[in-house]
Structure formats: C-alpha cells, structure tokens
Amino acid sequence: MYLWVLLLLTLWVLSSASLHDIDNSIEQRNDATWIPGKSANRSMLTDQPLSVTKFRQRRPVHSSSFKTTIDTNLEWITFKHAIPNTAVSIYNRNFHRTDYVCKYKCDTGFYTPKEGPYCFFARKNRVYRGFPFELLVNRDNFEILEWKDNSSGKVPKNSVSTCPGEQIYVGMNKYGLGNVSTKEKAFYLPWKGKVYTYTSYKVLTTNENIVSQQIDDVRYNIDNAKILQYPPEVMRQTTISNYECQPVVKTSSISKTSQVERRWDTTSSVAVTVTTSIEAGIPDVFSASIEISTEVSFGLTIGTTVTESVTDTVSVEVTVLPNQSCVINMLRYKYKVNIPFTGRLRRTYGNGNIRITSITGKYNGIQVGEVRAVVNRCEPLDGSKPCP
C-alpha cells in the first residue's frame, strides 16, 4: 500500500511513578531473541419475422449495501528497512525519539531506528526482540486514532488488536509502547531489557463518531468483468387465434416486471453503521456486452442489496392465417455479472474532520439483459369451420 502522511500520536506525560520489575522467566519464542539486561522484541427457437416494439421502464433504487471485509484502513505491513509515511507512532519523551507501533507474530511492542531492525516486545516475565516484524500503518491517514484510558486488562470498543482471536492489544503509558493482555489483565512494558507490569494504561482505538460517508469517482474495470448467461426463461405466453377466412394482422402487447439485484462489495473502510451516499454509473448487460449508464446518486443502507423494478413491454405485430392459432412467448435473458471497480471514499467525522481514501471492490449484479418475443409454429384450429 502507498501511504501519504506521517501520523504522530503525542505521548501523554503523566505524573511520575515507580517501575515494577518482574524477574520470573518464560519460554523463549521461535525467531525472537531474549536480551538479558537490555531492550527486547517480540507478524456467465428461432425468431419468426415480426414487427416488434420493446419498451423498458425502471423504478428507482430502493436500498443497497456495501459489504466490508475489513473494518478500517489500519494494516500490519512487513518492515522492509523503510518506514511507511503513515506508520503509527508516538514521541517518546523519555528517550527523545519516535517509537513506532510494531508486532512480531501476535506480540506488539515498539520499533525505533536507533535500536536496530527489531520489534521490541514484552511477555509477562521477559523482553524479546523479533525479526522479521510488521509495522502498524494507517493507510491514507484515513482513520482517526485515539489513546483511551483503561485498567485491569479491560479495553474500550474499537481497540486495535494484533491478531484475530488473540487477546493482545496495542497499549502505552508514559514510558512507552507495550501490549495489553486482557487474559492476564495487565499492561506489559519493555524497558531497558526488563519487563514492567501496570494495571493502568492507554489503549489505541479508532474513532467511530462518523457523521456521513460519500463514494464517488467509481471506475469499473470492464476488461476483467465476468458474465454468466442463464438459460432463457419464458416470462409470459399469449395466443392469437384467427377464426376468419382471411389473414388477419394482430398486435399483442406483453409486459412483465422483474426485480434486478445489484451490490457493491468492498474490502475497504466503509463504516457499516453509517448511511452512505454513492455517485456512480450503473452497469447494464446487453447481448453479453456491458454498458455503463450516466452517473446517478442514491443513498446506501448497509445490510441490504440494491433492488430495482424493471418492467419490460414487448409489442408484437403478427399475421395469422385463416383457421390457425399462433403462440407468442416472451423470453427473458438473465445475466450475472461481476466487475472489479475502484473509487474514492470521503468520510466526515463528528468533530468536522474530513478524511479521504481510495477504495477497491467488486460490483455484483443479477439483471435482465434482453427480452425477446418469439412466435412458435402456428397450428390449425381444432373444430374450426372450413372456409369456402
């Protein structure tokens, strides 16, 4: 990921407190080095010739959904000897340096360039240094990050954890960065090769006081679209019978309303609790080719799929010979389409702060691409009177 702006989280300066040394030892982790007495580390019929008129009417979009697989723009990125511009950091006043939030496997601690290419972390009774490790980055500086007070292994809502299912969270106190273990109900700080434990600490969280979100600049990658065509369906059938002794020309109009489903899925940070507006063209499939409509704006309600009512009307003019009956079928050709897209997400927070980031995702739609009128072979009428 390409990152824009360095986020500096200023370290709170608290009143001085004594450090509590923990001397017991624990088992050393693989690929991590225990440093005694020093710092530590821990990442898709044939048409008879006819006169056919087609008409399609659409009703407005009713609801829609952005399904997200990642809740925030926070990412753990493997350290490659260069610090990303938006790596999450604090200024450590005790050492007059910038410390970066890092993790080795699922243990979190700090990285600082002056101490070498290692992530220093603490586990209950010992300090480690780990390599390779990962840095926490805030892509596009999109998320508002806050340090919130807590104690005794508790963490606030939206706290930043190291690994799914683990009970380890990014924490700090006035001495530096460490980890909060909810299982062990403590905050562990690596300090000059020793582990110190605290019951009071701050936990890194994301701000979810979001007022509005807007998605625009949506661009579809048509070249990589996937189209699946379903077998044609008979939507409606009508019969025209001629009991006269001369050919007749009759017109039959057939209408059918269908529900079209559309959904935009994204792997980016679209908050699921906030109504989002979107400005985008709508993909339509015609004879297995894709056309994008002019841009329209509508609101998104997270948790549902875009639904649209489409009414197709086909008017057929057919010549029916004497004492014959012709059956006209209205066939619907339905398509399933999957199109990658990119876009821009603009988020406004309760404090007036506006953040912008790029998003990627896939458009998924099931829609009626074409409607046809097909006249089957005309048959003689049963019981009809012979013509003179």
C-alpha positions in Angstrom: 0.0 0.0 0.0 1.1 3.5 -0.7 0.8 5.8 2.3 0.6 9.6 2.5 1.1 11.3 5.8 3.0 10.5 9.0 0.7 10.2 11.9 2.4 11.4 15.1 0.5 10.5 18.3 1.8 12.6 21.1 2.7 10.7 24.2 0.8 11.8 27.3 3.0 12.8 30.1 1.7 11.5 33.4 2.9 12.1 36.9 6.0 10.0 37.7 5.5 6.5 39.1 8.0 3.9 40.1 8.7 1.0 37.7 7.8 -2.5 38.9 10.3 -5.2 37.9 9.2 -8.7 37.0 12.1 -11.2 37.3 10.4 -14.5 36.5 11.3 -16.1 33.2 9.1 -17.6 30.5 9.8 -19.9 27.4 11.6 -18.1 24.6 9.7 -17.7 21.3 11.0 -19.0 17.9 12.8 -16.5 15.8 12.8 -14.0 18.7 15.9 -13.2 20.8 15.8 -12.8 24.5 18.1 -9.9 25.5 19.1 -10.3 29.2 19.7 -6.9 30.8 18.9 -5.0 27.6 16.0 -4.0 25.3 13.6 -6.6 23.8 11.5 -7.7 20.7 8.6 -9.7 20.1 3.9 -10.5 12.0 -21.7 -16.1 -17.0 -36.2 -21.2 -31.0 -35.7 -19.2 -33.8 -37.4 -15.8 -34.1 -40.1 -15.7 -36.7 -40.0 -12.4 -38.7 -42.2 -10.0 -36.8 -42.8 -6.4 -36.1 -41.6 -6.0 -32.5 -41.6 -2.9 -30.3 -39.7 -3.0 -27.0 -40.1 -0.7 -24.0 -38.3 -0.8 -20.7 -39.3 1.1 -17.6 -37.2 1.3 -14.4 -38.2 2.2 -10.9 -35.7 3.9 -8.6 -33.2 2.1 -6.5 -34.8 1.1 -3.2 -31.9 0.0 -1.0 -28.3 -1.1 -1.2 -25.4 -2.5 0.6 -21.7 -2.2 0.9 -20.3 -5.4 2.4 -17.0 -4.9 4.0 -14.3 -7.5 4.9 -12.0 -5.0 6.5 -13.4 -2.5 9.1 -10.6 0.1 9.0 -7.7 1.3 7.0 -5.3 0.1 9.6 -2.9 -2.5 8.3 0.1 -4.5 9.6 2.8 -4.2 6.9 6.0 -6.2 6.9 9.0 -3.9 7.7 11.4 -3.7 4.7 14.0 -1.3 6.1 11.9 1.8 5.2 9.2 3.3 7.4 5.9 4.0 5.6 4.7 7.6 5.7 1.6 6.8 7.7 3.2 4.3 10.2 1.5 4.8 13.6 3.9 6.2 16.1 4.4 8.2 19.4 7.0 10.6 20.5 8.8 9.0 23.5 9.9 12.0 25.6 12.0 9.7 27.9 14.4 9.0 25.1 13.7 12.0 22.9 12.8 9.7 19.9 9.9 8.5 17.8 8.7 4.9 18.6 6.6 3.0 16.0 3.9 0.5 16.8 5.1 -2.9 15.7 4.3 -6.6 16.2 6.2 -9.8 16.0 3.7 -12.6 15.2 0.9 -11.6 17.6 3.0 -9.7 20.2 3.1 -5.9 20.0 5.7 -3.5 21.1 7.9 -0.8 19.6 10.4 -0.2 16.8 12.8 2.6 16.8 15.6 3.0 14.2 18.3 3.7 16.6 17.9 0.2 18.3 18.3 -1.7 15.0 15.8 -3.5 12.7 13.9 -5.2 15.5 10.5 -5.1 17.2 10.9 -5.0 20.9 8.2 -6.5 22.9 7.4 -7.9 26.4 5.7 -11.1 27.5 4.9 -11.5 31.2 8.4 -12.0 32.5 10.9 -11.5 29.7 11.8 -9.0 27.0 12.4 -10.1 23.4 13.4 -8.6 20.0 11.9 -10.1 16.8 12.7 -10.0 13.1 11.1 -10.0 10.6 8.3 -7.9 12.1 5.4 -5.7 11.0 4.6 -2.0 11.4 1.1 -0.7 12.0 0.1 1.8 9.2 -2.9 4.0 8.8 -3.4 3.9 5.0 -4.0 7.4 3.6 -4.1 8.6 7.2 -7.8 7.8 7.0 -8.6 6.6 10.5 -8.7 9.0 13.4 -6.8 7.2 16.2 -7.2 7.9 19.9 -5.5 6.6 23.0 -8.1 5.9 25.7 -7.5 5.2 29.4 -8.3 1.8 30.9 -7.2 -0.6 33.5 -7.0 -4.2 34.8 -7.0 -5.9 31.4 -10.0 -4.0 30.1 -10.1 -2.4 26.6 -12.5 0.1 25.0 -14.7 -0.6 22.0 -12.8 -0.4 18.7 -9.4 -1.2 20.3 -6.6 -2.2 17.9 -5.6 -5.8 18.4 -2.7 -7.7 16.9 -4.3 -10.9 15.6 -7.9 -12.2 15.2 -8.9 -14.3 18.2 -5.9 -13.1 20.3 -6.4 -11.1 23.4 -3.5 -8.7 22.9 -4.0 -5.0 22.2 -1.8 -2.1 21.4 -1.1 -0.1 24.6 1.1 2.6 26.1 1.8 4.6 29.2 4.1 7.5 29.8 7.2 5.3 29.5 6.4 4.0 26.0 4.6 1.4 23.9 3.7 -2.1 25.1 0.9 -4.6 25.0 -2.4 -5.1 26.9 -3.3 -8.7 27.7 -7.0 -9.0 28.6 -6.3 -12.6 29.5 -3.6 -11.7 32.0 -5.3 -8.4 33.0 -2.2 -6.3 32.7 -0.2 -4.0 30.5 3.4 -5.1 29.8 6.1 -2.6 29.0 9.6 -3.5 27.7 12.1 -1.1 29.3 15.8 -1.4 29.0 15.8 -5.2 28.9 13.3 -5.7 31.7 9.5 -6.2 31.8 7.4 -3.9 33.8 3.7 -4.5 34.5 0.9 -2.0 35.2 -2.8 -2.1 35.9 -3.4 1.3 34.3 -2.6 2.2 30.7 -3.9 3.7 27.5 -5.3 1.6 24.6 -5.1 2.5 20.9 -8.6 2.9 19.4 -10.3 4.0 16.2 -12.9 6.9 16.2 -16.3 5.8 15.0 -18.1 9.1 15.5 -18.8 9.2 11.8 -21.5 11.7 10.5 -21.6 10.8 6.8 -19.8 9.0 4.0 -19.8 9.6 0.3 -18.4 7.3 -2.5 -17.7 8.8 -5.9 -15.2 8.6 -8.8 -16.3 4.9 -9.3 -14.4 3.3 -12.2 -15.3 -0.1 -13.5 -12.6 -2.5 -14.9 -14.7 -3.8 -17.8 -11.8 -5.8 -19.2 -11.8 -8.0 -16.2 -15.5 -8.4 -15.9 -17.1 -11.9 -15.7 -20.5 -12.5 -17.3 -22.6 -15.6 -16.8 -25.7 -16.0 -19.0 -28.6 -18.1 -17.7 -30.8 -20.2 -19.9 -33.7 -18.1 -21.3 -36.9 -18.0 -19.3 -40.5 -17.9 -20.6 -41.9 -14.9 -18.7 -45.3 -14.8 -20.3 -47.3 -16.6 -23.1 -50.1 -15.3 -25.2 -52.2 -17.0 -28.0 -53.6 -15.3 -31.1 -56.3 -17.3 -33.0 -57.9 -16.5 -36.4 -61.4 -18.0 -37.0 -61.9 -15.8 -40.1 -61.4 -16.9 -43.7 -58.8 -14.3 -44.5 -55.5 -13.5 -42.9 -55.6 -11.0 -40.0 -52.9 -8.8 -38.6 -53.0 -8.6 -34.9 -50.9 -6.8 -32.3 -50.2 -8.3 -28.9 -48.5 -6.4 -26.1 -46.9 -8.4 -23.3 -45.5 -6.9 -20.1 -43.6 -8.3 -17.2 -42.0 -6.7 -14.2 -38.7 -8.2 -12.8 -36.6 -7.5 -9.8 -33.0 -6.6 -10.5 -30.3 -7.1 -7.8 -27.2 -5.1 -7.5 -24.5 -4.9 -4.9 -21.1 -3.2 -4.4 -18.7 -5.2 -2.2 -15.6 -3.5 -1.0 -12.6 -4.6 1.0 -12.1 -1.0 2.2 -13.1 1.0 5.2 -16.8 1.7 4.7 -18.4 2.0 8.1 -21.4 -0.3 8.3 -23.3 1.8 10.8 -23.5 5.0 8.7 -25.8 5.8 5.8 -23.6 6.3 2.7 -24.3 8.2 -0.5 -22.9 6.9 -3.8 -22.5 8.6 -7.1 -21.8 6.0 -9.9 -22.8 4.7 -13.2 -24.9 1.5 -13.2 -23.6 -1.4 -15.3 -26.1 -3.0 -17.7 -25.7 -6.1 -19.8 -26.9 -6.3 -23.4 -26.3 -9.4 -25.5 -23.3 -10.3 -23.2 -21.7 -6.8 -23.5 -21.6 -4.3 -20.7 -22.7 -0.6 -20.9 -22.3 1.9 -18.1 -25.1 4.3 -17.5 -24.6 8.0 -16.8 -23.9 8.6 -13.1 -26.7 8.6 -10.6 -26.8 9.4 -6.9 -28.6 7.4 -4.3 -28.3 6.5 -0.6 -26.9 3.3 0.8 -28.4 1.4 3.7 -25.9 -1.1 4.9 -27.1 -4.7 5.3 -29.3 -5.0 2.2 -28.9 -5.4 -1.6 -29.8 -2.8 -4.2 -33.1 -3.7 -5.7 -34.7 -2.2 -8.8 -38.0 -3.0 -10.5 -37.7 -3.3 -14.3 -40.8 -3.5 -16.4 -40.3 -4.8 -20.0 -43.1 -4.5 -22.6 -42.9 -6.2 -26.0 -45.5 -5.3 -28.7 -45.7 -7.9 -31.5 -47.5 -7.5 -34.8 -48.1 -10.9 -36.4 -50.0 -12.1 -39.4 -52.2 -15.1 -38.6 -53.6 -17.2 -41.5 -57.2 -18.4 -41.6 -58.2 -21.1 -39.1 -54.8 -21.0 -37.4 -53.6 -20.2 -33.9 -50.2 -18.7 -33.1 -48.5 -18.8 -29.7 -46.2 -15.9 -28.7 -43.7 -16.3 -25.9 -41.9 -13.5 -24.1 -38.4 -14.7 -23.3 -36.2 -13.2 -20.7 -32.4 -13.5 -20.9 -30.8 -13.0 -17.5 -27.2 -12.4 -16.7 -25.0 -12.5 -13.6 -22.1 -10.0 -13.8 -19.1 -9.4 -11.6 -16.9 -6.3 -12.3 -13.9 -5.0 -10.3 -14.0 -1.3 -9.5 -12.1 1.4 -7.8 -13.5 4.5 -6.1 -13.0 7.3 -3.6 -14.4 7.4 -0.1 -15.0 10.7 1.7 -15.8 10.5 5.4 -16.9 13.3 7.7 -16.4 12.8 11.5 -18.4 14.4 14.3 -15.6 16.9 15.0 -15.8 18.2 11.4 -12.7 16.3 10.4 -12.8 15.1 6.8 -10.7 12.1 5.6 -10.4 10.7 2.0 -9.1 7.4 0.9 -9.2 5.2 -2.2 -11.3 2.0 -2.2 -11.4 -1.2 -4.3 -14.1 -3.8 -4.6 -16.4 -5.7 -6.9 -19.8 -4.9 -8.4 -22.2 -7.9 -8.4 -25.4 -7.9 -10.3 -28.2 -10.2 -11.5 -30.2 -8.5 -14.2 -32.4 -8.8 -17.3 -30.2 -8.0 -20.2 -32.6 -8.7 -23.1 -36.3 -9.5 -23.7 -37.5 -11.2 -26.9 -40.9 -12.1 -28.4 -40.8 -15.4 -30.1 -43.7 -16.8 -32.2 -43.9 -20.6 -32.2 -45.0 -22.5 -35.3 -48.7 -21.7 -35.9 -51.1 -24.7 -35.7 -54.6 -25.4 -37.3 -57.5 -24.6 -35.0 -59.4 -27.6 -33.7 -63.1 -27.6 -34.6 -62.8 -24.6 -37.0 -65.3 -24.3 -39.9 -63.8 -24.9 -43.3 -63.5 -21.7 -45.4 -65.4 -21.6 -48.7 
